[in-house]
């Protein structure tokens, strides 16, 4: 039963699982490359100081974002024209275009939806579910072959192809289970199938009516390090 459960999902979802795996592996390179290329903020720099530096260069700045890789991107309007750039936190100046990487965007759309919208997202979720079934059933078969979970890394016997398959599986199964589970979680989140525990803050009962408050005088920005900016 377990062997059939391991075999048929793999055969039926071979193309989807292959696309998921290859595109996901390719996408994993971009954050690392971005981390290497993006100027990083010095330790202890606050959001207030960073915003002040950027505003000195781009007076019309309206939004500042920090990606998980540490890349700072600023968005502004200059005489009604929108602008954006990757920022050097040390100077507040733009050092690169903020336009999205077209190869990364193409791979992301392929990985998430096969360029088919919601239908493609459901198909890729099915591929992730098949990968999860493959991983769990394969782990059970490995444990049965070696004589139990405690002997997971015990030496193997048999044909080279079979041993190679099991050796790779014993190392990769944790990553495959984690990847497929998070993929299903993200799909459920996309379709609003998960409970939303977020609570919106209440609207203030009074406002000062003042505008143009200096960024370097805002208490929250003064207390927030750039490393916590999102």
C-alpha positions as CSV (number, residue, x, y, z in Angstrom):
1,X,0.0,0.0,0.0
2,X,2.7,2.5,1.0
3,X,4.8,1.5,-2.1
4,X,1.8,2.2,-4.3
5,X,1.2,5.5,-2.5
6,X,4.8,6.4,-3.2
7,X,4.8,5.4,-6.8
8,X,1.6,6.7,-8.3
9,X,1.6,10.3,-7.0
10,X,5.2,10.5,-8.3
11,X,4.3,9.3,-11.8
12,X,1.1,11.4,-12.1
13,X,2.8,14.6,-10.8
14,X,6.2,14.1,-12.3
15,X,6.0,17.2,-14.6
16,X,4.6,19.5,-11.9
17,X,7.1,18.3,-9.2
18,X,10.0,18.8,-11.7
19,X,8.9,22.3,-12.5
20,X,8.4,23.1,-8.8
21,X,11.8,21.8,-7.9
22,X,13.8,23.4,-10.7
23,X,12.1,26.8,-10.6
24,X,12.3,26.8,-6.8
25,X,16.0,26.0,-6.9
26,X,16.6,28.8,-9.4
27,X,14.6,31.3,-7.4
28,X,16.6,30.5,-4.3
29,X,19.7,32.0,-5.9
30,X,18.2,35.5,-6.3
31,X,18.0,36.4,-2.5
32,X,21.6,35.3,-2.0
33,X,22.8,37.4,-5.0
34,X,20.7,40.3,-3.8
35,X,22.3,40.1,-0.4
36,X,25.8,40.2,-1.9
37,X,25.0,43.1,-4.3
38,X,22.9,45.4,-2.0
39,X,24.6,48.0,0.2
40,X,24.0,47.1,3.8
41,X,23.1,49.5,6.6
42,X,25.7,50.0,9.3
43,X,24.9,48.5,12.7
44,X,22.9,50.8,14.9
45,X,21.5,52.9,12.1
46,X,17.9,54.0,12.9
47,X,15.0,54.3,10.5
48,X,14.9,58.1,11.4
49,X,18.5,58.6,10.4
50,X,18.1,56.6,7.2
51,X,14.9,58.5,6.3
52,X,16.6,61.8,6.9
53,X,19.5,60.9,4.6
54,X,17.1,59.7,1.8
55,X,14.9,62.8,2.2
56,X,17.9,65.1,1.8
57,X,18.5,63.5,-1.6
58,X,14.9,62.9,-2.6
59,X,12.7,65.5,-0.9
60,X,9.5,63.9,-2.3
61,X,10.2,60.5,-0.8
62,X,7.0,58.7,0.2
63,X,7.9,55.2,1.0
64,X,11.0,53.3,2.2
65,X,11.2,49.5,2.1
66,X,13.8,47.0,3.3
67,X,13.8,43.5,1.8
68,X,14.9,40.4,3.8
69,X,18.2,40.6,2.0
70,X,18.8,44.0,3.5
71,X,18.3,45.9,0.3
72,X,16.8,49.4,0.9
73,X,14.4,50.8,-1.8
74,X,12.9,54.3,-1.7
75,X,9.9,55.6,-3.7
76,X,9.2,59.2,-4.3
77,X,7.5,61.8,-6.5
78,X,9.5,64.6,-8.3
79,X,7.3,67.2,-9.9
80,X,4.5,64.7,-10.3
81,X,6.7,62.0,-11.8
82,X,7.2,58.8,-9.8
83,X,10.7,57.5,-9.1
84,X,12.3,54.6,-7.3
85,X,15.9,53.4,-6.6
86,X,17.9,51.0,-4.5
87,X,19.5,53.1,-1.8
88,X,22.9,53.2,-0.3
89,X,22.1,53.6,3.4
90,X,25.4,55.3,4.1
91,X,24.5,58.3,1.9
92,X,20.8,58.1,1.1
93,X,21.6,58.1,-2.6
94,X,20.3,55.8,-5.2
95,X,22.8,53.2,-6.5
96,X,20.7,51.0,-8.8
97,X,17.4,50.8,-10.5
98,X,14.5,49.4,-8.4
99,X,12.9,47.8,-11.4
100,X,12.1,44.1,-10.8
101,X,14.4,41.5,-12.2
102,X,12.6,40.2,-15.3
103,X,14.1,36.7,-15.1
104,X,13.1,36.5,-11.4
105,X,9.6,37.7,-12.2
106,X,9.2,35.1,-15.0
107,X,10.4,32.3,-12.7
108,X,8.2,33.4,-9.9
109,X,5.1,33.4,-12.1
110,X,6.1,29.9,-13.4
111,X,6.7,28.6,-9.9
112,X,3.5,29.9,-8.4
113,X,0.9,29.6,-11.1
114,X,2.4,28.3,-14.4
115,X,1.2,31.6,-15.9
116,X,-2.4,30.4,-15.5
117,X,-3.7,32.6,-12.7
118,X,-5.7,30.9,-9.9
119,X,-6.1,27.7,-11.8
120,X,-2.3,27.4,-12.1
121,X,-1.9,28.1,-8.4
122,X,-4.3,25.2,-7.6
123,X,-2.3,23.0,-10.0
124,X,1.0,23.9,-8.3
125,X,-0.6,23.3,-4.9
126,X,-1.6,19.8,-6.1
127,X,2.1,19.3,-7.1
128,X,3.2,20.4,-3.7
129,X,0.7,18.0,-2.1
130,X,2.1,15.2,-4.3
131,X,5.6,16.1,-3.2
132,X,4.5,15.9,0.4
133,X,2.9,12.5,-0.1
134,X,6.0,11.3,-1.9
135,X,8.3,12.5,0.9
136,X,6.3,11.0,3.7
137,X,5.6,7.7,2.0
138,X,9.3,7.5,0.9
139,X,10.5,8.1,4.4
140,X,8.3,5.3,5.6
141,X,9.7,3.0,3.0
142,X,13.3,3.9,3.9
143,X,12.6,3.2,7.6
144,X,11.1,-0.1,6.7
145,X,14.1,-1.0,4.5
146,X,16.7,-0.2,7.1
147,X,14.9,-1.8,10.0
148,X,13.3,1.2,11.8
149,X,13.7,4.9,12.3
150,X,16.6,4.5,14.7
151,X,18.6,2.9,11.9
152,X,17.9,5.7,9.5
153,X,21.5,6.2,8.4
154,X,22.6,2.5,8.6
155,X,24.5,1.1,5.6
156,X,22.4,-0.1,2.6
157,X,22.6,-3.2,0.5
158,X,21.3,-3.9,-3.0
159,X,21.6,-2.5,-6.5
160,X,23.5,0.8,-6.9
161,X,20.5,2.7,-8.4
162,X,18.3,1.7,-5.4
163,X,21.0,2.6,-2.9
164,X,21.6,6.0,-4.5
165,X,17.9,6.8,-4.5
166,X,17.7,6.0,-0.8
167,X,20.9,7.8,0.1
168,X,19.7,11.0,-1.6
169,X,16.2,10.7,0.0
170,X,17.5,10.3,3.5
171,X,19.2,13.7,3.2
172,X,16.7,15.6,1.1
173,X,13.4,14.4,2.8
174,X,13.4,17.1,5.5
175,X,13.8,19.9,3.0
176,X,11.2,18.4,0.7
177,X,8.6,18.1,3.5
178,X,9.3,21.6,4.7
179,X,9.1,23.0,1.2
180,X,5.9,21.3,0.2
181,X,4.2,22.1,3.5
182,X,5.1,25.8,3.3
183,X,3.9,25.8,-0.3
184,X,0.5,24.5,0.7
185,X,0.4,27.0,3.6
186,X,1.1,29.9,1.2
187,X,-1.5,28.7,-1.2
188,X,-4.1,28.5,1.6
189,X,-3.1,32.0,2.6
190,X,-3.5,33.3,-1.0
191,X,-7.0,31.9,-1.2
192,X,-7.9,33.3,2.3
193,X,-8.4,29.8,3.7
194,X,-6.4,30.6,6.9
195,X,-7.8,32.5,9.9
196,X,-6.7,36.1,9.9
197,X,-5.7,37.0,13.5
198,X,-4.6,40.5,12.6
199,X,-6.4,43.4,14.3
200,X,-6.5,46.8,12.6
201,X,-5.6,49.7,14.9
202,X,-8.5,52.0,15.9
203,X,-8.7,55.3,14.1
204,X,-7.6,58.2,16.3
205,X,-10.3,60.3,17.9
206,X,-8.3,63.5,17.4
207,X,-5.6,64.6,15.1
208,X,-3.3,67.6,15.4
209,X,-3.8,68.8,11.8
210,X,-0.1,69.6,11.5
211,X,1.8,68.3,8.5
212,X,5.5,68.2,7.6
213,X,6.7,66.7,10.9
214,X,10.4,66.1,10.7
215,X,11.3,62.4,10.3
216,X,14.2,62.6,12.7
217,X,11.8,63.8,15.5
218,X,9.4,60.9,15.3
219,X,9.9,58.7,18.4
220,X,9.0,55.4,16.7
221,X,11.5,56.0,13.9
222,X,14.2,57.1,16.3
223,X,13.7,53.8,18.3
224,X,13.5,51.5,15.4
225,X,16.7,50.1,13.9
226,X,16.9,49.7,10.1
227,X,17.4,45.9,10.6
228,X,13.7,45.8,11.8
229,X,12.4,47.8,8.9
230,X,10.1,46.0,6.4
